[in-house]
């Protein structure tokens, strides 16, 4: 299929409703922002776990550890607020040589593309491809924003003058079947999102 036909379609493609590609599929614009995020996040291959309180977060985190056989293994984590979660489950997070997974918070969750927005506060100066393949994110419902520009605006307001560096998103949570230039250079991660209700 030619590049132009892939973007613009042909007259035959336009009349064929059942053969829509991801480029000309209408967006679900009438969905509330949290539902839009959930839809796009799952479409990207992310694993979504809703939690009503902190005890449920701990329980679901233990379920993830059990599912992947990560108990008493190594984890990478830079967020001191999450260290207790690792200590409770006897996970080594000080200088891990081969971490099984990365545990972190995030800056925001981006609804219109189902991605997770990070900064140097969560991932230091690492690029997404330098992080472990398995990632567990703890976020709250109040962190869901409609677009990346909203996320950048919140970062600017939140940090006033001490802006974090290395602001990036991770969008793909499973290997894409047909790689094209839109996914070139992206690295797929096996990502679990523990979403805590705080609204």
N, C-alpha and C positions, 0 to 999 in steps of 0.2 A: 504494500500500500504506500503510495507516495506521501511525502511529508505534508503537502498542501491538502490532499484529500483527508489526511488524518485530522488536521485542524479545522478545515472548513467544510468537510464532507462534500459529497457530490449530490446531484439532484436525485439520484436513486436512494442515497443514504437518508436524505432529508424526509423522503416520503415513507421510509421504513421505520416505524416507531419502535418495533421490537429489536432493532439493531443499533441502539444508541451506545456510543462510547462514553468513557468517563469525561471527555472534554465537552460534550454537548448535552450531558444529562442535567436537567434543571435542578437547581439547589433547593433544599427544603428551607426556604426563607421564612416560612411562617412558624417554624418551631421555636420554642423558648430557647435561650442561649445554652442552658444546661442540657437539654435534650439534643440540641444540635451538636454539642461537644461529644456527648455519649455516642451518637450515631456515627460521626466522623472518626472518632477514636477507635471504635470497634471495627469500622470499615478498613482502617489502616492496620488492623491486626493486633491492637492492644487488648490486654486483659483488664477488665474493669471490675472493681469490687467496692461496692457502696458500704460505708460503715456509719452507724448512727452515733457511736460514742467511742472513746479511747479504748475501752475494754474490748470492743468488737475489732478495733484496729489490731490490737495485740493478738487476738484469736485468729484473725485472718492472716496476719503475718506468719504465725506459727503454721497455719495450713499451707502457706506458700513454701515455707522451709521443708515441711514434711513431703509435699508433692514433688519437690525437686531434690530431696535428700541432701539438704544443705546444713543440717544440724551439726554443730561443732566444727564447721568449716571456716573458710576465710571470706571476709567481706570487705569491700572498700567503702568508706564513709568519711566525709569531711565535716558533717554537721554534728556538733557536740550535743545538740538536743536529741539526737537519735541514738547516741551511744548506749543509753540505758536499754533500749530495745534489743540491741545486739548483745549486751552483757547478760541480760536475762536468759538469752538462748545460747549462751556459751560460744559465741562466735568471735573469732579473732579478727580484729580490725586495725591493729597496730602493725604497720609495715607488712601487709599481706603480699606474698610473692605471686601467688596465682589466685586472686579472689574469684569466688564462685559467682558473686553478684555485686552490684553497686546499689547502695541504699542512700536515698537523698530526698530532700524536699525539692521544690521548684519555685520559680518566680510566679508563673501563671500557667493556666491551661487555655489553649487557644481553640475556640469553638469552631470557627469557619474552616479550619483545616485539621482539627482533631489532633493537634500537636502539643508538646510540652515545652515550655520556654524556660531555659536555664541561664544562669550567669556564673561568673567566677565564684560567687558565694556558695554555689552548690558543686561545681565541677572543677574549681580552681582554673588552671590554664590548659586543661585537657581538651582535646577535640573529641567529638562523639565517637570516632573510630578508635580512640585510645581507651575508652571506657570498656568494662567487661560487657560481654554479649547479653548478659541478664541484668535487668535493672528493676528495682522496686522503688516506686515513688510514693511518698506520703504527701497528699495535698488536701485542701479543703474546698468546699463548694463555693466559697466566696472568691476563690482564685480563678474561677472560670470567667473568661472575658471573650468578647465576640471576635476580635481580630488581633493580629500581631501588633498593629499600631497602638491599640488600646493597651497592650502589655508593655510596650516601650514607654508609653505615657505614664503608666503606673510606676514603672521602675524609676523614671525621672523624678516623679513626685515623692516616692518612698525614700530615696537615697539622697535627696536634695543636692548636695555638692560632691559627695563621696560615691560617685557612680561606679558600679561594678563593671568589670571588663568581660570579654569572652561571652557575649550574649549570643545564644544560639538556640535552635529548636531541634527536637528529635520528632520526626513525623512518621517514619516507617517502622513498624513493629514486627514485620515478617518480610521475608525476601519477596520482592515483586516478581511476578511471572514474566512480564514483558518489559524489560528495561528500555527506557527511552531517555531523551535528554533532560526531561523533568526530574527523573530519579537518579541521574548520573551523579556519582560521588557521594550519594547518601548511603549510610550503613544501617542495615536493619538490626533492631534490638528486640530481644524478648522482654517486653515491658509489662510489668504489673502496676496498676494504679490503685492504691488504697485511698479512696475519696471519703474524707470525713465531713459529715454534715455540720456546718457551723452557722447556718442562717436561720 
